[in-house]
Amino acid sequence: MLHIDYEWDLREDGILLDEELKTVRLGWEDGDIFKLVTINGRRKLVKMDDVEAFIKGHKVNGQSS
């Protein structure tokens, strides 16, 4: 589904999401980790599974691994 009328601030250090975007509906929480992948030639941010993030040594939802 495409979403219209959201404002995004794209910068080298990250993406600032629109205040109206309810990330809770997407199952996103503070501390979630995303990775950049290429699928069929298109770039996509994919939420990293907590187990994968832990194995790679990332903090999982604010907790040290």
N, CA, C and O atoms as a Tripos MOL2 file, in Angstrom:
@<TRIPOS>MOLECULE
protein
  260   259    65     0     0
PROTEIN
NO_CHARGES

@<TRIPOS>ATOM
      1 N           0.8460   -1.1800    0.0000 N.3       1 MET1
      2 CA          0.0000    0.0000    0.0000 C.3       1 MET1
      3 C           0.8890    1.2410    0.0000 C.2       1 MET1
      4 O           1.8210    1.3350    0.7990 O.2       1 MET1
      5 N           0.6180    2.1640   -0.8630 N.am      2 LEU2
      6 CA          1.3530    3.4230   -0.9000 C.3       2 LEU2
      7 C           0.6960    4.4290    0.0370 C.2       2 LEU2
      8 O          -0.5290    4.5040    0.1330 O.2       2 LEU2
      9 N           1.5210    5.1850    0.7140 N.am      3 HIS3
     10 CA          1.0080    6.2060    1.6380 C.3       3 HIS3
     11 C           1.3560    7.5750    1.0700 C.2       3 HIS3
     12 O           2.5060    7.8460    0.7220 O.2       3 HIS3
     13 N           0.3530    8.4220    0.9840 N.am      4 ILE4
     14 CA          0.5230    9.7630    0.4260 C.3       4 ILE4
     15 C           0.4010   10.7870    1.5460 C.2       4 ILE4
     16 O          -0.2880   10.5510    2.5380 O.2       4 ILE4
     17 N           1.0580   11.9020    1.3890 N.am      5 ASP5
     18 CA          1.0050   13.0300    2.3140 C.3       5 ASP5
     19 C           1.8590   12.8670    3.5550 C.2       5 ASP5
     20 O           1.6890   13.6280    4.5080 O.2       5 ASP5
     21 N           2.7650   11.9090    3.5840 N.am      6 TYR6
     22 CA          3.7240   11.8240    4.6710 C.3       6 TYR6
     23 C           4.9680   12.5950    4.2710 C.2       6 TYR6
     24 O           5.3530   12.5980    3.1020 O.2       6 TYR6
     25 N           5.5940   13.2450    5.2360 N.am      7 GLU7
     26 CA          6.8430   13.9600    4.9860 C.3       7 GLU7
     27 C           7.9840   13.1410    5.5600 C.2       7 GLU7
     28 O           7.9000   12.6580    6.6890 O.2       7 GLU7
     29 N           9.0470   12.9840    4.7900 N.am      8 TRP8
     30 CA         10.2230   12.2340    5.2010 C.3       8 TRP8
     31 C          11.4300   13.1460    5.0890 C.2       8 TRP8
     32 O          11.5650   13.8840    4.1130 O.2       8 TRP8
     33 N          12.3000   13.1010    6.0700 N.am      9 ASP9
     34 CA         13.5470   13.8520    6.0140 C.3       9 ASP9
     35 C          14.6680   12.8240    5.8570 C.2       9 ASP9
     36 O          15.0460   12.1510    6.8150 O.2       9 ASP9
     37 N          15.1900   12.7150    4.6410 N.am     10 LEU10
     38 CA         16.2260   11.7370    4.3310 C.3      10 LEU10
     39 C          17.5950   12.3940    4.4130 C.2      10 LEU10
     40 O          17.8570   13.3910    3.7410 O.2      10 LEU10
     41 N          18.4670   11.8260    5.2420 N.am     11 ARG11
     42 CA         19.8200   12.3650    5.4120 C.3      11 ARG11
     43 C          20.8040   11.2070    5.4870 C.2      11 ARG11
     44 O          20.4120   10.0460    5.6060 O.2      11 ARG11
     45 N          22.0780   11.5390    5.4150 N.am     12 GLU12
     46 CA         23.1190   10.5180    5.4880 C.3      12 GLU12
     47 C          23.0580    9.7320    6.7960 C.2      12 GLU12
     48 O          23.3650    8.5400    6.8140 O.2      12 GLU12
     49 N          22.6630   10.3870    7.8910 N.am     13 ASP13
     50 CA         22.6810    9.7270    9.2010 C.3      13 ASP13
     51 C          21.3630    9.0440    9.5600 C.2      13 ASP13
     52 O          21.2580    8.4430   10.6290 O.2      13 ASP13
     53 N          20.3520    9.1250    8.6860 N.am     14 GLY14
     54 CA         19.0940    8.4420    8.9740 C.3      14 GLY14
     55 C          17.9070    9.0620    8.2710 C.2      14 GLY14
     56 O          18.0430    9.9770    7.4580 O.2      14 GLY14
     57 N          16.7340    8.5400    8.6050 N.am     15 ILE15
     58 CA         15.4720    9.0030    8.0340 C.3      15 ILE15
     59 C          14.5860    9.4680    9.1890 C.2      15 ILE15
     60 O          14.3260    8.7070   10.1200 O.2      15 ILE15
     61 N          14.1310   10.6970    9.1280 N.am     16 LEU16
     62 CA         13.2010   11.2200   10.1180 C.3      16 LEU16
     63 C          11.7950   10.9770    9.5880 C.2      16 LEU16
     64 O          11.4200   11.5080    8.5430 O.2      16 LEU16
     65 N          11.0180   10.1750   10.3090 N.am     17 LEU17
     66 CA          9.6790    9.8030    9.8620 C.3      17 LEU17
     67 C           8.6630   10.8970   10.2020 C.2      17 LEU17
     68 O           8.8710   11.6830   11.1270 O.2      17 LEU17
     69 N           7.5940   10.9370    9.4640 N.am     18 ASP18
     70 CA          6.5070   11.8790    9.6980 C.3      18 ASP18
     71 C           5.8780   11.6010   11.0600 C.2      18 ASP18
     72 O           5.7320   10.4460   11.4600 O.2      18 ASP18
     73 N           5.5060   12.6670   11.7690 N.am     19 GLU19
     74 CA          4.8770   12.5360   13.0920 C.3      19 GLU19
     75 C           3.5700   11.7570   13.0310 C.2      19 GLU19
     76 O           3.1980   11.1080   14.0090 O.2      19 GLU19
     77 N           2.8640   11.8090   11.9000 N.am     20 GLU20
     78 CA          1.5720   11.1340   11.7720 C.3      20 GLU20
     79 C           1.7000    9.6350   11.5000 C.2      20 GLU20
     80 O           0.7150    8.9030   11.5980 O.2      20 GLU20
     81 N           2.8980    9.1780   11.1600 N.am     21 LEU21
     82 CA          3.1090    7.7590   10.8760 C.3      21 LEU21
     83 C           3.1200    6.9820   12.1910 C.2      21 LEU21
     84 O           4.0130    7.1660   13.0180 O.2      21 LEU21
     85 N           2.1500    6.1360   12.3760 N.am     22 LYS22
     86 CA          2.0120    5.3540   13.6110 C.3      22 LYS22
     87 C           2.7950    4.0470   13.4650 C.2      22 LYS22
     88 O           2.2770    3.0500   12.9610 O.2      22 LYS22
     89 N           4.0500    4.0730   13.9140 N.am     23 THR23
     90 CA          4.9140    2.9100   13.7590 C.3      23 THR23
     91 C           4.4600    1.7330   14.6260 C.2      23 THR23
     92 O           4.8280    0.5900   14.3520 O.2      23 THR23
     93 N           3.6720    1.9940   15.6600 N.am     24 VAL24
     94 CA          3.1480    0.9250   16.5080 C.3      24 VAL24
     95 C           2.2950   -0.0290   15.6770 C.2      24 VAL24
     96 O           2.3190   -1.2390   15.8990 O.2      24 VAL24
     97 N           1.5440    0.5100   14.7240 N.am     25 ARG25
     98 CA          0.7150   -0.3260   13.8450 C.3      25 ARG25
     99 C           1.5610   -1.2770   13.0070 C.2      25 ARG25
    100 O           1.0900   -2.3340   12.5870 O.2      25 ARG25
    101 N           2.8120   -0.8940   12.7680 N.am     26 LEU26
    102 CA          3.7130   -1.7180   11.9730 C.3      26 LEU26
    103 C           4.4710   -2.7240   12.8400 C.2      26 LEU26
    104 O           5.2110   -3.5610   12.3230 O.2      26 LEU26
    105 N           4.2840   -2.6400   14.1510 N.am     27 GLY27
    106 CA          4.9910   -3.5250   15.0640 C.3      27 GLY27
    107 C           6.4060   -3.0640   15.3550 C.2      27 GLY27
    108 O           7.2210   -3.8460   15.8420 O.2      27 GLY27
    109 N           6.7130   -1.8000   15.0630 N.am     28 TRP28
    110 CA          8.0420   -1.2470   15.3040 C.3      28 TRP28
    111 C           8.1070   -0.6880   16.7160 C.2      28 TRP28
    112 O           7.1610   -0.0630   17.1950 O.2      28 TRP28
    113 N           9.2410   -0.9210   17.3800 N.am     29 GLU29
    114 CA          9.4620   -0.4100   18.7310 C.3      29 GLU29
    115 C          10.7950    0.3190   18.7890 C.2      29 GLU29
    116 O          11.6670    0.0980   17.9490 O.2      29 GLU29
    117 N          10.9510    1.1890   19.7820 N.am     30 ASP30
    118 CA         12.2430    1.8260   19.9980 C.3      30 ASP30
    119 C          13.2830    0.7300   20.1930 C.2      30 ASP30
    120 O          13.0420   -0.2380   20.9140 O.2      30 ASP30
    121 N          14.4260    0.8800   19.5580 N.am     31 GLY31
    122 CA         15.4930   -0.0930   19.6710 C.3      31 GLY31
    123 C          15.5060   -1.1330   18.5610 C.2      31 GLY31
    124 O          16.4620   -1.9020   18.4580 O.2      31 GLY31
    125 N          14.4610   -1.1770   17.7180 N.am     32 ASP32
    126 CA         14.4490   -2.1080   16.5880 C.3      32 ASP32
    127 C          15.5960   -1.7870   15.6410 C.2      32 ASP32
    128 O          16.0150   -0.6350   15.5300 O.2      32 ASP32
    129 N          16.0980   -2.8020   14.9640 N.am     33 ILE33
    130 CA         17.2200   -2.6520   14.0520 C.3      33 ILE33
    131 C          16.7630   -3.0300   12.6440 C.2      33 ILE33
    132 O          16.0680   -4.0280   12.4510 O.2      33 ILE33
    133 N          17.1630   -2.2180   11.6660 N.am     34 PHE34
    134 CA         16.7970   -2.4600   10.2750 C.3      34 PHE34
    135 C          18.0590   -2.6340    9.4450 C.2      34 PHE34
    136 O          19.1070   -2.0730    9.7650 O.2      34 PHE34
    137 N          17.9510   -3.4120    8.3810 N.am     35 LYS35
    138 CA         19.0810   -3.5800    7.4690 C.3      35 LYS35
    139 C          18.6210   -3.2110    6.0620 C.2      35 LYS35
    140 O          17.4440   -3.3290    5.7200 O.2      35 LYS35
    141 N          19.5830   -2.7610    5.2580 N.am     36 LEU36
    142 CA         19.3140   -2.3730    3.8800 C.3      36 LEU36
    143 C          19.6270   -3.5630    2.9800 C.2      36 LEU36
    144 O          20.7350   -4.0990    3.0060 O.2      36 LEU36
    145 N          18.6360   -3.9710    2.1810 N.am     37 VAL37
    146 CA         18.8090   -5.1050    1.2730 C.3      37 VAL37
    147 C          18.3690   -4.6960   -0.1250 C.2      37 VAL37
    148 O          17.6760   -3.6940   -0.2980 O.2      37 VAL37
    149 N          18.7720   -5.4710   -1.1120 N.am     38 THR38
    150 CA         18.3270   -5.2590   -2.4880 C.3      38 THR38
    151 C          17.4790   -6.4500   -2.9030 C.2      38 THR38
    152 O          17.9200   -7.5970   -2.8290 O.2      38 THR38
    153 N          16.2630   -6.1670   -3.3380 N.am     39 ILE39
    154 CA         15.3390   -7.2030   -3.7910 C.3      39 ILE39
    155 C          14.8650   -6.8260   -5.1800 C.2      39 ILE39
    156 O          14.2520   -5.7750   -5.3690 O.2      39 ILE39
    157 N          15.1470   -7.6780   -6.1500 N.am     40 ASN40
    158 CA         14.7760   -7.4190   -7.5410 C.3      40 ASN40
    159 C          15.2330   -6.0400   -8.0170 C.2      40 ASN40
    160 O          14.5060   -5.3380   -8.7200 O.2      40 ASN40
    161 N          16.4460   -5.6700   -7.6220 N.am     41 GLY41
    162 CA         17.0220   -4.4050   -8.0630 C.3      41 GLY41
    163 C          16.5450   -3.1810   -7.3040 C.2      41 GLY41
    164 O          16.9670   -2.0670   -7.6160 O.2      41 GLY41
    165 N          15.6690   -3.3550   -6.3080 N.am     42 ARG42
    166 CA         15.1740   -2.2230   -5.5120 C.3      42 ARG42
    167 C          15.7130   -2.3090   -4.1020 C.2      42 ARG42
    168 O          15.8400   -3.3960   -3.5400 O.2      42 ARG42
    169 N          16.0320   -1.1460   -3.5250 N.am     43 ARG43
    170 CA         16.5520   -1.0660   -2.1550 C.3      43 ARG43
    171 C          15.3870   -1.0530   -1.1780 C.2      43 ARG43
    172 O          14.3650   -0.4120   -1.4230 O.2      43 ARG43
    173 N          15.5500   -1.7710   -0.0660 N.am     44 LYS44
    174 CA         14.4780   -1.8880    0.9170 C.3      44 LYS44
    175 C          15.0730   -1.9670    2.3180 C.2      44 LYS44
    176 O          16.0740   -2.6500    2.5320 O.2      44 LYS44
    177 N          14.4600   -1.2670    3.2700 N.am     45 LEU45
    178 CA         14.8190   -1.4180    4.6780 C.3      45 LEU45
    179 C          13.9670   -2.5350    5.2550 C.2      45 LEU45
    180 O          12.7420   -2.5120    5.1360 O.2      45 LEU45
    181 N          14.6140   -3.5140    5.8820 N.am     46 VAL46
    182 CA         13.9200   -4.6690    6.4320 C.3      46 VAL46
    183 C          14.2210   -4.7460    7.9260 C.2      46 VAL46
    184 O          15.3740   -4.6380    8.3430 O.2      46 VAL46
    185 N          13.1720   -4.9330    8.7270 N.am     47 LYS47
    186 CA         13.3640   -5.0470   10.1640 C.3      47 LYS47
    187 C          14.1250   -6.3410   10.4460 C.2      47 LYS47
    188 O          13.7600   -7.4140    9.9640 O.2      47 LYS47
    189 N          15.1900   -6.2130   11.2370 N.am     48 MET48
    190 CA         16.0310   -7.3570   11.5620 C.3      48 MET48
    191 C          15.4030   -8.1300   12.7210 C.2      48 MET48
    192 O          14.9860   -7.5430   13.7190 O.2      48 MET48
    193 N          15.3450   -9.4360   12.5740 N.am     49 ASP49
    194 CA         14.8480  -10.3090   13.6210 C.3      49 ASP49
    195 C          15.7490  -10.1640   14.8620 C.2      49 ASP49
    196 O          16.9620  -10.0070   14.7230 O.2      49 ASP49
    197 N          15.1690  -10.2150   16.0670 N.am     50 ASP50
    198 CA         15.9500  -10.0490   17.2900 C.3      50 ASP50
    199 C          17.0770  -11.0730   17.3980 C.2      50 ASP50
    200 O          18.1640  -10.7420   17.8730 O.2      50 ASP50
    201 N          16.8360  -12.3120   16.9650 N.am     51 VAL51
    202 CA         17.8700  -13.3470   17.0360 C.3      51 VAL51
    203 C          19.0360  -12.9940   16.1160 C.2      51 VAL51
    204 O          20.1960  -13.1100   16.5100 O.2      51 VAL51
    205 N          18.7290  -12.5610   14.8860 N.am     52 GLU52
    206 CA         19.7870  -12.1740   13.9480 C.3      52 GLU52
    207 C          20.5850  -10.9980   14.5000 C.2      52 GLU52
    208 O          21.8140  -10.9900   14.4310 O.2      52 GLU52
    209 N          19.8870  -10.0060   15.0470 N.am     53 ALA53
    210 CA         20.5590   -8.8350   15.6100 C.3      53 ALA53
    211 C          21.4700   -9.2510   16.7670 C.2      53 ALA53
    212 O          22.5900   -8.7520   16.8820 O.2      53 ALA53
    213 N          21.0030  -10.1500   17.6140 N.am     54 PHE54
    214 CA         21.7840  -10.6310   18.7580 C.3      54 PHE54
    215 C          23.0360  -11.3690   18.2810 C.2      54 PHE54
    216 O          24.1310  -11.1420   18.7950 O.2      54 PHE54
    217 N          22.8660  -12.2490   17.3000 N.am     55 ILE55
    218 CA         23.9910  -13.0270   16.7810 C.3      55 ILE55
    219 C          25.0560  -12.1090   16.1800 C.2      55 ILE55
    220 O          26.2530  -12.3670   16.3100 O.2      55 ILE55
    221 N          24.6120  -11.0340   15.5220 N.am     56 LYS56
    222 CA         25.5540  -10.1010   14.8980 C.3      56 LYS56
    223 C          26.1360   -9.1090   15.9010 C.2      56 LYS56
    224 O          26.9480   -8.2600   15.5340 O.2      56 LYS56
    225 N          25.7210   -9.2120   17.1810 N.am     57 GLY57
    226 CA         26.3020   -8.3880   18.2320 C.3      57 GLY57
    227 C          25.6650   -7.0270   18.4160 C.2      57 GLY57
    228 O          26.2550   -6.1580   19.0580 O.2      57 GLY57
    229 N          24.4650   -6.8140   17.8660 N.am     58 HIS58
    230 CA         23.7680   -5.5380   18.0370 C.3      58 HIS58
    231 C          22.9920   -5.5440   19.3430 C.2      58 HIS58
    232 O          22.6460   -6.6050   19.8640 O.2      58 HIS58
    233 N          22.7230   -4.3650   19.8670 N.am     59 LYS59
    234 CA         21.8380   -4.2650   21.0170 C.3      59 LYS59
    235 C          20.4190   -4.5560   20.5530 C.2      59 LYS59
    236 O          19.9730   -3.9900   19.5560 O.2      59 LYS59
    237 N          19.7100   -5.4150   21.2470 N.am     60 VAL60
    238 CA         18.3430   -5.7870   20.8940 C.3      60 VAL60
    239 C          17.3820   -5.0510   21.8110 C.2      60 VAL60
    240 O          17.3560   -5.2900   23.0180 O.2      60 VAL60
    241 N          16.5790   -4.1410   21.2240 N.am     61 ASN61
    242 CA         15.6250   -3.3370   21.9770 C.3      61 ASN61
    243 C          16.2370   -2.7060   23.2250 C.2      61 ASN61
    244 O          15.6640   -2.7460   24.3140 O.2      61 ASN61
    245 N          17.4170   -2.1230   23.0300 N.am     62 GLY62
    246 CA         18.0730   -1.3960   24.1050 C.3      62 GLY62
    247 C          18.8640   -2.2640   25.0650 C.2      62 GLY62
    248 O          19.5020   -1.7370   25.9760 O.2      62 GLY62
    249 N          18.8430   -3.5870   24.8900 N.am     63 GLN63
    250 CA         19.5610   -4.5010   25.7790 C.3      63 GLN63
    251 C          20.8960   -4.8910   25.1440 C.2      63 GLN63
    252 O          20.9690   -5.1250   23.9370 O.2      63 GLN63
    253 N          21.9270   -4.9580   25.9400 N.am     64 SER64
    254 CA         23.2270   -5.3880   25.4380 C.3      64 SER64
    255 C          23.2110   -6.8800   25.1970 C.2      64 SER64
    256 O          22.6010   -7.6400   25.9490 O.2      64 SER64
    257 N          23.9090   -7.3030   24.1090 N.am     65 SER65
    258 CA         24.0010   -8.7390   23.8350 C.3      65 SER65
    259 C          25.1630   -9.3530   24.5640 C.2      65 SER65
    260 O          25.3960  -10.5560   24.4520 O.2      65 SER65
@<TRIPOS>BOND
     1     1     2 1
     2     2     3 1
     3     3     4 2
     4     3     5 am
     5     5     6 1
     6     6     7 1
     7     7     8 2
     8     7     9 am
     9     9    10 1
    10    10    11 1
    11    11    12 2
    12    11    13 am
    13    13    14 1
    14    14    15 1
    15    15    16 2
    16    15    17 am
    17    17    18 1
    18    18    19 1
    19    19    20 2
    20    19    21 am
    21    21    22 1
    22    22    23 1
    23    23    24 2
    24    23    25 am
    25    25    26 1
    26    26    27 1
    27    27    28 2
    28    27    29 am
    29    29    30 1
    30    30    31 1
    31    31    32 2
    32    31    33 am
    33    33    34 1
    34    34    35 1
    35    35    36 2
    36    35    37 am
    37    37    38 1
    38    38    39 1
    39    39    40 2
    40    39    41 am
    41    41    42 1
    42    42    43 1
    43    43    44 2
    44    43    45 am
    45    45    46 1
    46    46    47 1
    47    47    48 2
    48    47    49 am
    49    49    50 1
    50    50    51 1
    51    51    52 2
    52    51    53 am
    53    53    54 1
    54    54    55 1
    55    55    56 2
    56    55    57 am
    57    57    58 1
    58    58    59 1
    59    59    60 2
    60    59    61 am
    61    61    62 1
    62    62    63 1
    63    63    64 2
    64    63    65 am
    65    65    66 1
    66    66    67 1
    67    67    68 2
    68    67    69 am
    69    69    70 1
    70    70    71 1
    71    71    72 2
    72    71    73 am
    73    73    74 1
    74    74    75 1
    75    75    76 2
    76    75    77 am
    77    77    78 1
    78    78    79 1
    79    79    80 2
    80    79    81 am
    81    81    82 1
    82    82    83 1
    83    83    84 2
    84    83    85 am
    85    85    86 1
    86    86    87 1
    87    87    88 2
    88    87    89 am
    89    89    90 1
    90    90    91 1
    91    91    92 2
    92    91    93 am
    93    93    94 1
    94    94    95 1
    95    95    96 2
    96    95    97 am
    97    97    98 1
    98    98    99 1
    99    99   100 2
   100    99   101 am
   101   101   102 1
   102   102   103 1
   103   103   104 2
   104   103   105 am
   105   105   106 1
   106   106   107 1
   107   107   108 2
   108   107   109 am
   109   109   110 1
   110   110   111 1
   111   111   112 2
   112   111   113 am
   113   113   114 1
   114   114   115 1
   115   115   116 2
   116   115   117 am
   117   117   118 1
   118   118   119 1
   119   119   120 2
   120   119   121 am
   121   121   122 1
   122   122   123 1
   123   123   124 2
   124   123   125 am
   125   125   126 1
   126   126   127 1
   127   127   128 2
   128   127   129 am
   129   129   130 1
   130   130   131 1
   131   131   132 2
   132   131   133 am
   133   133   134 1
   134   134   135 1
   135   135   136 2
   136   135   137 am
   137   137   138 1
   138   138   139 1
   139   139   140 2
   140   139   141 am
   141   141   142 1
   142   142   143 1
   143   143   144 2
   144   143   145 am
   145   145   146 1
   146   146   147 1
   147   147   148 2
   148   147   149 am
   149   149   150 1
   150   150   151 1
   151   151   152 2
   152   151   153 am
   153   153   154 1
   154   154   155 1
   155   155   156 2
   156   155   157 am
   157   157   158 1
   158   158   159 1
   159   159   160 2
   160   159   161 am
   161   161   162 1
   162   162   163 1
   163   163   164 2
   164   163   165 am
   165   165   166 1
   166   166   167 1
   167   167   168 2
   168   167   169 am
   169   169   170 1
   170   170   171 1
   171   171   172 2
   172   171   173 am
   173   173   174 1
   174   174   175 1
   175   175   176 2
   176   175   177 am
   177   177   178 1
   178   178   179 1
   179   179   180 2
   180   179   181 am
   181   181   182 1
   182   182   183 1
   183   183   184 2
   184   183   185 am
   185   185   186 1
   186   186   187 1
   187   187   188 2
   188   187   189 am
   189   189   190 1
   190   190   191 1
   191   191   192 2
   192   191   193 am
   193   193   194 1
   194   194   195 1
   195   195   196 2
   196   195   197 am
   197   197   198 1
   198   198   199 1
   199   199   200 2
   200   199   201 am
   201   201   202 1
   202   202   203 1
   203   203   204 2
   204   203   205 am
   205   205   206 1
   206   206   207 1
   207   207   208 2
   208   207   209 am
   209   209   210 1
   210   210   211 1
   211   211   212 2
   212   211   213 am
   213   213   214 1
   214   214   215 1
   215   215   216 2
   216   215   217 am
   217   217   218 1
   218   218   219 1
   219   219   220 2
   220   219   221 am
   221   221   222 1
   222   222   223 1
   223   223   224 2
   224   223   225 am
   225   225   226 1
   226   226   227 1
   227   227   228 2
   228   227   229 am
   229   229   230 1
   230   230   231 1
   231   231   232 2
   232   231   233 am
   233   233   234 1
   234   234   235 1
   235   235   236 2
   236   235   237 am
   237   237   238 1
   238   238   239 1
   239   239   240 2
   240   239   241 am
   241   241   242 1
   242   242   243 1
   243   243   244 2
   244   243   245 am
   245   245   246 1
   246   246   247 1
   247   247   248 2
   248   247   249 am
   249   249   250 1
   250   250   251 1
   251   251   252 2
   252   251   253 am
   253   253   254 1
   254   254   255 1
   255   255   256 2
   256   255   257 am
   257   257   258 1
   258   258   259 1
   259   259   260 2
@<TRIPOS>SUBSTRUCTURE
     1 MET1         2 RESIDUE 1 A MET
     2 LEU2         6 RESIDUE 1 A LEU
     3 HIS3        10 RESIDUE 1 A HIS
     4 ILE4        14 RESIDUE 1 A ILE
     5 ASP5        18 RESIDUE 1 A ASP
     6 TYR6        22 RESIDUE 1 A TYR
     7 GLU7        26 RESIDUE 1 A GLU
     8 TRP8        30 RESIDUE 1 A TRP
     9 ASP9        34 RESIDUE 1 A ASP
    10 LEU10       38 RESIDUE 1 A LEU
    11 ARG11       42 RESIDUE 1 A ARG
    12 GLU12       46 RESIDUE 1 A GLU
    13 ASP13       50 RESIDUE 1 A ASP
    14 GLY14       54 RESIDUE 1 A GLY
    15 ILE15       58 RESIDUE 1 A ILE
    16 LEU16       62 RESIDUE 1 A LEU
    17 LEU17       66 RESIDUE 1 A LEU
    18 ASP18       70 RESIDUE 1 A ASP
    19 GLU19       74 RESIDUE 1 A GLU
    20 GLU20       78 RESIDUE 1 A GLU
    21 LEU21       82 RESIDUE 1 A LEU
    22 LYS22       86 RESIDUE 1 A LYS
    23 THR23       90 RESIDUE 1 A THR
    24 VAL24       94 RESIDUE 1 A VAL
    25 ARG25       98 RESIDUE 1 A ARG
    26 LEU26      102 RESIDUE 1 A LEU
    27 GLY27      106 RESIDUE 1 A GLY
    28 TRP28      110 RESIDUE 1 A TRP
    29 GLU29      114 RESIDUE 1 A GLU
    30 ASP30      118 RESIDUE 1 A ASP
    31 GLY31      122 RESIDUE 1 A GLY
    32 ASP32      126 RESIDUE 1 A ASP
    33 ILE33      130 RESIDUE 1 A ILE
    34 PHE34      134 RESIDUE 1 A PHE
    35 LYS35      138 RESIDUE 1 A LYS
    36 LEU36      142 RESIDUE 1 A LEU
    37 VAL37      146 RESIDUE 1 A VAL
    38 THR38      150 RESIDUE 1 A THR
    39 ILE39      154 RESIDUE 1 A ILE
    40 ASN40      158 RESIDUE 1 A ASN
    41 GLY41      162 RESIDUE 1 A GLY
    42 ARG42      166 RESIDUE 1 A ARG
    43 ARG43      170 RESIDUE 1 A ARG
    44 LYS44      174 RESIDUE 1 A LYS
    45 LEU45      178 RESIDUE 1 A LEU
    46 VAL46      182 RESIDUE 1 A VAL
    47 LYS47      186 RESIDUE 1 A LYS
    48 MET48      190 RESIDUE 1 A MET
    49 ASP49      194 RESIDUE 1 A ASP
    50 ASP50      198 RESIDUE 1 A ASP
    51 VAL51      202 RESIDUE 1 A VAL
    52 GLU52      206 RESIDUE 1 A GLU
    53 ALA53      210 RESIDUE 1 A ALA
    54 PHE54      214 RESIDUE 1 A PHE
    55 ILE55      218 RESIDUE 1 A ILE
    56 LYS56      222 RESIDUE 1 A LYS
    57 GLY57      226 RESIDUE 1 A GLY
    58 HIS58      230 RESIDUE 1 A HIS
    59 LYS59      234 RESIDUE 1 A LYS
    60 VAL60      238 RESIDUE 1 A VAL
    61 ASN61      242 RESIDUE 1 A ASN
    62 GLY62      246 RESIDUE 1 A GLY
    63 GLN63      250 RESIDUE 1 A GLN
    64 SER64      254 RESIDUE 1 A SER
    65 SER65      258 RESIDUE 1 A SER
